[in-house]
């Protein structure tokens, strides 16, 4: 009898972040060009591939706190992720991952996982969901057919259904307001539900908020990226908001929040990035 052929993942994100064991704590993945900005894979997507290996190693199901240091650009093609468990306790487990490509380490991850369904305790949230018109009244993305302000085609935008808040992406037509904010409703274009595993990626899925601050934006590579997952998203659209308050000597921070369809805060993020001049 012929061996059964493993079923392929139904959604692009799951197919393009899948990993398989390669022995001795190493997992093999493939960096797809479908989640890129020009020639560069999106940093949140690279993190998602790394976290797939971490998730397959640890006993707990949900990321609580993850951070990534991007050491050098990752290219499209195969990668190996070496995962080293650091600690495993009753409520949390932690592991470190190293992504290697062509013999060079490209990124290093540290992640603590837990079980969001098993936690309870005092809750007080002083933040509020960003006020947004309904998705049908927001600005529909052009599915990546138009270049970004830096001249690059964002292939990742074909994978996403983003409804931008009015006034936050005027930089796409050369108008800047100097507010350094961008937001809107977010979903996957192929209908994949937004779950906990997608949140670390979605915190890096929008154009950089710094594009509203500078007249000649270039490439914005991420140096360090941290995500805190705060809850399991309810079904439906999530609303996302990202801000940059300080661009200093070419380095910037971007803070993000993701709220689910019931108005619950489900993820928070911060990254440090470098604004490289056009053509660099």
C-alpha beads as a LAMMPS data file, in Angstrom:
LAMMPS data file: protein, C-alpha beads

280 atoms
279 bonds

1 atom types
1 bond types

-500.0 500.0 xlo xhi
-500.0 500.0 ylo yhi
-500.0 500.0 zlo zhi

Masses

1 110.0

Atoms # bond

1 1 1 0.000 0.000 0.000
2 1 1 1.335 3.437 -0.931
3 1 1 2.190 5.770 1.931
4 1 1 -0.352 8.520 2.542
5 1 1 0.629 11.919 1.183
6 1 1 0.548 14.551 3.959
7 1 1 -2.222 17.099 3.488
8 1 1 -1.066 20.539 2.428
9 1 1 -2.004 23.480 4.680
10 1 1 -5.183 25.182 3.535
11 1 1 -3.869 28.729 3.967
12 1 1 -0.836 30.564 2.573
13 1 1 0.461 31.640 5.984
14 1 1 0.461 28.096 7.356
15 1 1 2.072 26.688 4.202
16 1 1 4.792 29.336 4.151
17 1 1 5.694 29.087 7.852
18 1 1 5.696 25.272 8.050
19 1 1 8.827 23.556 9.387
20 1 1 9.931 19.942 9.557
21 1 1 12.411 18.247 11.875
22 1 1 15.972 17.973 10.584
23 1 1 17.524 16.228 13.618
24 1 1 19.371 17.305 16.767
25 1 1 16.936 20.082 17.665
26 1 1 17.063 21.613 14.192
27 1 1 13.998 22.433 12.106
28 1 1 13.987 23.219 8.400
29 1 1 11.771 25.860 6.824
30 1 1 11.458 27.795 3.604
31 1 1 11.395 31.584 3.312
32 1 1 8.793 32.321 0.652
33 1 1 8.851 35.416 -1.588
34 1 1 5.096 35.794 -1.040
35 1 1 5.629 37.802 2.183
36 1 1 8.260 40.262 0.983
37 1 1 8.772 43.955 0.336
38 1 1 10.837 44.055 -2.831
39 1 1 13.671 41.531 -2.355
40 1 1 13.396 41.535 1.453
41 1 1 11.267 39.091 3.482
42 1 1 9.067 40.861 6.018
43 1 1 10.598 40.668 9.494
44 1 1 7.382 39.544 11.152
45 1 1 7.116 36.714 8.639
46 1 1 10.720 35.633 9.303
47 1 1 9.868 35.636 13.014
48 1 1 6.768 33.503 12.322
49 1 1 8.894 30.850 10.618
50 1 1 11.243 30.811 13.597
51 1 1 8.356 30.597 16.058
52 1 1 6.924 27.610 14.190
53 1 1 10.067 25.712 15.202
54 1 1 9.885 26.991 18.779
55 1 1 6.194 26.065 19.019
56 1 1 6.944 22.539 17.804
57 1 1 9.569 22.161 20.549
58 1 1 7.857 23.588 23.655
59 1 1 4.991 21.953 25.598
60 1 1 2.840 25.088 25.886
61 1 1 0.621 26.235 22.982
62 1 1 0.675 30.044 22.974
63 1 1 3.400 32.699 22.658
64 1 1 3.346 35.080 25.619
65 1 1 6.509 37.103 24.964
66 1 1 8.745 36.823 21.916
67 1 1 11.695 38.862 20.756
68 1 1 13.881 38.714 17.693
69 1 1 17.239 40.229 16.818
70 1 1 17.806 40.398 13.071
71 1 1 21.528 40.021 12.520
72 1 1 21.666 40.223 8.728
73 1 1 19.122 40.038 5.888
74 1 1 17.422 36.724 5.230
75 1 1 16.968 35.635 1.619
76 1 1 14.248 33.598 -0.041
77 1 1 15.010 29.891 0.216
78 1 1 15.681 27.217 2.838
79 1 1 16.594 28.036 6.419
80 1 1 17.487 25.946 9.447
81 1 1 16.249 26.895 12.922
82 1 1 18.198 25.408 15.818
83 1 1 15.991 25.447 18.935
84 1 1 17.413 25.160 22.446
85 1 1 14.900 24.783 25.305
86 1 1 15.903 27.048 28.184
87 1 1 13.319 26.148 30.834
88 1 1 10.031 24.300 31.115
89 1 1 7.764 24.877 34.109
90 1 1 4.118 24.373 34.940
91 1 1 2.879 27.690 33.568
92 1 1 5.557 28.751 31.091
93 1 1 8.315 27.365 28.919
94 1 1 11.111 29.244 27.196
95 1 1 13.385 28.471 24.257
96 1 1 15.988 30.185 22.121
97 1 1 16.094 29.783 18.360
98 1 1 18.829 30.568 15.842
99 1 1 17.930 30.902 12.161
100 1 1 20.811 29.924 9.880
101 1 1 20.934 30.280 6.108
102 1 1 23.866 29.466 3.834
103 1 1 26.026 28.839 6.896
104 1 1 25.414 32.246 8.494
105 1 1 23.141 33.122 11.397
106 1 1 20.447 35.519 10.185
107 1 1 18.232 35.981 13.251
108 1 1 18.026 34.936 16.871
109 1 1 14.777 34.495 18.784
110 1 1 13.847 34.140 22.440
111 1 1 10.293 33.087 23.226
112 1 1 8.265 32.298 26.334
113 1 1 5.130 30.229 25.784
114 1 1 2.174 29.469 28.026
115 1 1 -1.521 28.614 27.826
116 1 1 -3.769 31.657 27.517
117 1 1 -6.837 29.506 28.134
118 1 1 -5.501 28.528 31.568
119 1 1 -4.714 31.987 32.967
120 1 1 -6.901 34.285 35.033
121 1 1 -6.348 37.151 37.402
122 1 1 -6.804 40.886 37.975
123 1 1 -7.414 42.833 34.775
124 1 1 -7.338 46.590 34.182
125 1 1 -6.735 48.114 30.747
126 1 1 -6.518 51.898 30.524
127 1 1 -5.826 51.872 26.766
128 1 1 -8.740 52.030 24.315
129 1 1 -9.216 50.541 20.840
130 1 1 -8.386 53.059 18.123
131 1 1 -11.566 54.659 16.767
132 1 1 -12.048 53.389 13.218
133 1 1 -14.891 53.571 10.711
134 1 1 -16.322 50.173 9.741
135 1 1 -14.056 48.206 7.372
136 1 1 -16.310 48.998 4.405
137 1 1 -15.784 52.734 5.037
138 1 1 -11.977 52.498 5.255
139 1 1 -9.492 52.596 2.404
140 1 1 -9.034 49.315 0.556
141 1 1 -5.432 48.412 -0.163
142 1 1 -4.388 48.127 -3.798
143 1 1 -3.178 44.532 -3.287
144 1 1 0.449 45.478 -3.815
145 1 1 0.092 46.633 -7.418
146 1 1 1.453 50.098 -6.615
147 1 1 4.961 50.637 -5.263
148 1 1 5.585 51.763 -1.710
149 1 1 7.043 55.260 -1.143
150 1 1 10.511 53.678 -1.328
151 1 1 9.727 52.341 -4.812
152 1 1 9.412 48.681 -3.760
153 1 1 6.449 46.462 -4.590
154 1 1 5.147 44.940 -1.337
155 1 1 4.191 41.403 -2.339
156 1 1 3.065 40.815 1.250
157 1 1 0.099 43.113 0.634
158 1 1 -1.371 40.533 -1.775
159 1 1 -1.603 38.112 1.155
160 1 1 -3.423 40.590 3.398
161 1 1 -6.797 42.324 3.421
162 1 1 -6.074 45.675 5.059
163 1 1 -8.618 48.488 5.318
164 1 1 -6.601 51.572 6.210
165 1 1 -8.002 54.302 8.420
166 1 1 -8.645 57.457 6.352
167 1 1 -5.738 59.886 6.509
168 1 1 -3.107 57.363 7.616
169 1 1 -1.732 56.269 4.222
170 1 1 -1.754 59.549 2.335
171 1 1 2.011 59.082 2.007
172 1 1 1.223 56.527 -0.732
173 1 1 0.286 59.528 -2.886
174 1 1 3.046 61.796 -1.608
175 1 1 1.141 63.597 1.176
176 1 1 2.560 63.516 4.712
177 1 1 0.959 64.832 7.898
178 1 1 3.860 64.387 10.342
179 1 1 1.794 62.382 12.816
180 1 1 3.746 59.136 12.473
181 1 1 0.694 56.913 12.839
182 1 1 -0.929 54.231 10.712
183 1 1 -3.827 51.892 11.409
184 1 1 -6.813 50.011 10.150
185 1 1 -8.641 46.708 10.034
186 1 1 -6.586 43.619 9.199
187 1 1 -7.419 40.113 7.977
188 1 1 -5.810 37.480 5.760
189 1 1 -6.791 37.724 2.097
190 1 1 -7.453 33.981 1.818
191 1 1 -9.798 33.925 4.803
192 1 1 -7.407 32.369 7.311
193 1 1 -8.661 33.167 10.823
194 1 1 -6.498 35.505 12.874
195 1 1 -5.318 33.338 15.761
196 1 1 -2.657 33.602 18.446
197 1 1 0.075 32.251 16.169
198 1 1 -0.578 35.030 13.648
199 1 1 -0.314 37.911 16.122
200 1 1 3.511 38.227 16.195
201 1 1 3.430 38.456 12.396
202 1 1 0.536 40.931 12.240
203 1 1 2.415 43.323 14.523
204 1 1 4.772 43.907 11.571
205 1 1 2.367 43.559 8.627
206 1 1 1.573 47.220 7.875
207 1 1 3.736 49.796 6.096
208 1 1 6.083 51.582 8.526
209 1 1 4.487 54.496 10.356
210 1 1 7.688 56.489 9.788
211 1 1 6.667 56.909 6.131
212 1 1 4.375 59.695 7.342
213 1 1 7.372 61.579 8.768
214 1 1 9.945 61.695 5.976
215 1 1 9.856 62.920 2.395
216 1 1 12.245 60.351 0.927
217 1 1 11.784 57.041 2.746
218 1 1 14.119 54.177 1.990
219 1 1 14.355 50.633 3.260
220 1 1 13.370 50.220 6.952
221 1 1 15.048 47.045 8.252
222 1 1 14.193 45.923 11.778
223 1 1 17.033 45.433 14.250
224 1 1 15.028 44.213 17.262
225 1 1 11.362 43.268 17.543
226 1 1 9.343 42.323 20.633
227 1 1 5.738 41.182 20.869
228 1 1 3.616 40.569 23.988
229 1 1 0.535 38.460 23.322
230 1 1 -2.295 39.333 25.727
231 1 1 -5.221 37.176 24.610
232 1 1 -6.791 34.829 22.090
233 1 1 -8.475 36.902 19.358
234 1 1 -12.221 36.580 18.855
235 1 1 -13.263 35.649 15.297
236 1 1 -13.370 38.440 12.736
237 1 1 -11.345 41.483 11.801
238 1 1 -8.676 42.815 14.144
239 1 1 -7.887 46.506 14.352
240 1 1 -4.244 47.525 14.418
241 1 1 -2.525 50.795 15.201
242 1 1 1.182 51.670 14.968
243 1 1 3.034 54.848 15.884
244 1 1 6.553 56.243 15.643
245 1 1 7.276 59.106 18.022
246 1 1 11.033 59.447 17.694
247 1 1 13.224 59.234 14.606
248 1 1 16.725 60.071 15.837
249 1 1 19.813 59.906 13.631
250 1 1 18.079 57.437 11.351
251 1 1 16.908 55.075 14.107
252 1 1 13.250 54.788 15.061
253 1 1 10.903 52.930 17.348
254 1 1 7.496 51.682 16.288
255 1 1 4.894 50.801 18.921
256 1 1 1.879 48.700 18.013
257 1 1 -1.424 47.479 19.416
258 1 1 -3.829 44.877 18.046
259 1 1 -7.423 44.712 19.248
260 1 1 -9.868 41.940 18.357
261 1 1 -13.428 42.224 17.041
262 1 1 -14.784 42.425 20.606
263 1 1 -12.556 45.373 21.506
264 1 1 -10.076 43.328 23.557
265 1 1 -6.370 44.114 23.501
266 1 1 -4.700 40.917 22.219
267 1 1 -1.144 42.003 21.334
268 1 1 1.359 44.797 21.900
269 1 1 4.653 45.314 20.110
270 1 1 7.732 47.486 19.880
271 1 1 10.553 47.397 17.386
272 1 1 13.755 49.296 16.768
273 1 1 14.470 49.901 13.091
274 1 1 16.876 51.825 10.914
275 1 1 15.693 54.165 8.149
276 1 1 18.157 53.606 5.338
277 1 1 18.393 56.200 2.548
278 1 1 16.759 55.373 -0.803
279 1 1 18.940 53.132 -2.921
280 1 1 21.013 51.870 0.002

Bonds

1 1 1 2
2 1 2 3
3 1 3 4
4 1 4 5
5 1 5 6
6 1 6 7
7 1 7 8
8 1 8 9
9 1 9 10
10 1 10 11
11 1 11 12
12 1 12 13
13 1 13 14
14 1 14 15
15 1 15 16
16 1 16 17
17 1 17 18
18 1 18 19
19 1 19 20
20 1 20 21
21 1 21 22
22 1 22 23
23 1 23 24
24 1 24 25
25 1 25 26
26 1 26 27
27 1 27 28
28 1 28 29
29 1 29 30
30 1 30 31
31 1 31 32
32 1 32 33
33 1 33 34
34 1 34 35
35 1 35 36
36 1 36 37
37 1 37 38
38 1 38 39
39 1 39 40
40 1 40 41
41 1 41 42
42 1 42 43
43 1 43 44
44 1 44 45
45 1 45 46
46 1 46 47
47 1 47 48
48 1 48 49
49 1 49 50
50 1 50 51
51 1 51 52
52 1 52 53
53 1 53 54
54 1 54 55
55 1 55 56
56 1 56 57
57 1 57 58
58 1 58 59
59 1 59 60
60 1 60 61
61 1 61 62
62 1 62 63
63 1 63 64
64 1 64 65
65 1 65 66
66 1 66 67
67 1 67 68
68 1 68 69
69 1 69 70
70 1 70 71
71 1 71 72
72 1 72 73
73 1 73 74
74 1 74 75
75 1 75 76
76 1 76 77
77 1 77 78
78 1 78 79
79 1 79 80
80 1 80 81
81 1 81 82
82 1 82 83
83 1 83 84
84 1 84 85
85 1 85 86
86 1 86 87
87 1 87 88
88 1 88 89
89 1 89 90
90 1 90 91
91 1 91 92
92 1 92 93
93 1 93 94
94 1 94 95
95 1 95 96
96 1 96 97
97 1 97 98
98 1 98 99
99 1 99 100
100 1 100 101
101 1 101 102
102 1 102 103
103 1 103 104
104 1 104 105
105 1 105 106
106 1 106 107
107 1 107 108
108 1 108 109
109 1 109 110
110 1 110 111
111 1 111 112
112 1 112 113
113 1 113 114
114 1 114 115
115 1 115 116
116 1 116 117
117 1 117 118
118 1 118 119
119 1 119 120
120 1 120 121
121 1 121 122
122 1 122 123
123 1 123 124
124 1 124 125
125 1 125 126
126 1 126 127
127 1 127 128
128 1 128 129
129 1 129 130
130 1 130 131
131 1 131 132
132 1 132 133
133 1 133 134
134 1 134 135
135 1 135 136
136 1 136 137
137 1 137 138
138 1 138 139
139 1 139 140
140 1 140 141
141 1 141 142
142 1 142 143
143 1 143 144
144 1 144 145
145 1 145 146
146 1 146 147
147 1 147 148
148 1 148 149
149 1 149 150
150 1 150 151
151 1 151 152
152 1 152 153
153 1 153 154
154 1 154 155
155 1 155 156
156 1 156 157
157 1 157 158
158 1 158 159
159 1 159 160
160 1 160 161
161 1 161 162
162 1 162 163
163 1 163 164
164 1 164 165
165 1 165 166
166 1 166 167
167 1 167 168
168 1 168 169
169 1 169 170
170 1 170 171
171 1 171 172
172 1 172 173
173 1 173 174
174 1 174 175
175 1 175 176
176 1 176 177
177 1 177 178
178 1 178 179
179 1 179 180
180 1 180 181
181 1 181 182
182 1 182 183
183 1 183 184
184 1 184 185
185 1 185 186
186 1 186 187
187 1 187 188
188 1 188 189
189 1 189 190
190 1 190 191
191 1 191 192
192 1 192 193
193 1 193 194
194 1 194 195
195 1 195 196
196 1 196 197
197 1 197 198
198 1 198 199
199 1 199 200
200 1 200 201
201 1 201 202
202 1 202 203
203 1 203 204
204 1 204 205
205 1 205 206
206 1 206 207
207 1 207 208
208 1 208 209
209 1 209 210
210 1 210 211
211 1 211 212
212 1 212 213
213 1 213 214
214 1 214 215
215 1 215 216
216 1 216 217
217 1 217 218
218 1 218 219
219 1 219 220
220 1 220 221
221 1 221 222
222 1 222 223
223 1 223 224
224 1 224 225
225 1 225 226
226 1 226 227
227 1 227 228
228 1 228 229
229 1 229 230
230 1 230 231
231 1 231 232
232 1 232 233
233 1 233 234
234 1 234 235
235 1 235 236
236 1 236 237
237 1 237 238
238 1 238 239
239 1 239 240
240 1 240 241
241 1 241 242
242 1 242 243
243 1 243 244
244 1 244 245
245 1 245 246
246 1 246 247
247 1 247 248
248 1 248 249
249 1 249 250
250 1 250 251
251 1 251 252
252 1 252 253
253 1 253 254
254 1 254 255
255 1 255 256
256 1 256 257
257 1 257 258
258 1 258 259
259 1 259 260
260 1 260 261
261 1 261 262
262 1 262 263
263 1 263 264
264 1 264 265
265 1 265 266
266 1 266 267
267 1 267 268
268 1 268 269
269 1 269 270
270 1 270 271
271 1 271 272
272 1 272 273
273 1 273 274
274 1 274 275
275 1 275 276
276 1 276 277
277 1 277 278
278 1 278 279
279 1 279 280
